[in-house]
């Protein structure tokens, strides 16, 4: 059974930084993982994805500001978010093999 644990959300001022963590367990092997976000009244959208081989892709809105990484080649990924904007405010969800984490709130406000 897949188990996904996210952490790292919070309140930050515009221009600040946060790092989200996602640890997934329950499977043997390395798999693609991704971060999505959902703002109030909006659909869930892909933020960043990393393949089993380490290739990454990002939403246009976060390119150059966010970085997804998997430093230990395991099913743990990080999302480093810099130069945060109020429009980045959302619940951020980790995706792993079709399953979702519980979500972590990111609020960017002065």
N, C-alpha and C positions, 0 to 999 in steps of 0.2 A: 504494500500500500504506500502510495506517494505521500510524503509529508513535506510541506513547504513552510518555512519560517522567514518572515521579513522583519527588518528593523531599520531604524535610522531616520524616520520621518520627524517632523517637528515644525516649529514656527521660525522663520528667518526673514530678515529684512531684504528688500530688493537689492540685488548685487551680491548677496551672500552666497554661501555654499552649504551643501549637505551631501552626505554619502549614505546611500541606501544599501543594505545587504540582504541577500536572499540565499538561504541554504536549503537545498532540496535533497531528500533521501528517499530510499525505497526502491531504487533501481541500480542495476549493475551497468557500468559504462558511463560514458560522457555524452551528454545530449545538448541540443540547442536549448537556450534559455532566453527569456525576454522580459522586459519591463513594459507594462502598459499603464495608462493613467485614465482616470475618468473624473471630469469636473462636473459640478452640479448642472443638471439639465442637458448634459452632452453625452455623446456615445463614448464608449471606451476606445482608446486609440493606442496604437503601437508607439512607444517612445524609442526603444533601442532593443536590438537583438544580437545575440552572439551565437555562432554555430559551434558544433562540436570541435571543429578545426580552428576556431578562434576568429573567424571572419565576423565583421560587425556591420550593422547598418543602423541608421538613425532617421527619425522623423526630421523633416526639413527645419521644423521650428526649434529643434534642440541641437542641430549640428554646430560643432565648434564650442558648445557650452557643456554638453553632457558627454561622459565617457563610460561605456560599459566594459567591464573587464572580468577575467576569470584567472586570477594569478596562479592558482595551484593546480590547474587542469583537472579540477573536480567539479561537482555540481554545486558550487557556490559562486555567485556572481555579485559584483558591486556596480552601483550606478553613482558615479561622481557627478554631482550637479553644481556647476559654477555659474556665476553671473545670473542668478535666479531672478525671474520676473514675476510680477503678480499673476500673469496668465499661466504660470507653471503650477499654480495652486490646483490641487487635485488629490484624489486618493490614488496611490501608486500600487500596482499589483504585479507580482512576479508570476510568470507563466513557465510551466515546466511540464512537457509531455501531455499537454491538454488539460492540465490541472492548474488551479489558481491558488495563490496565497490569500490570506485574509485581508490584505491591503494595509497600507500605512499612509497616514495623512501628511501631506506636505502643504504648508500654508506660507505664502510669500506676501508679507504685508509690513508696512511701516507703522 
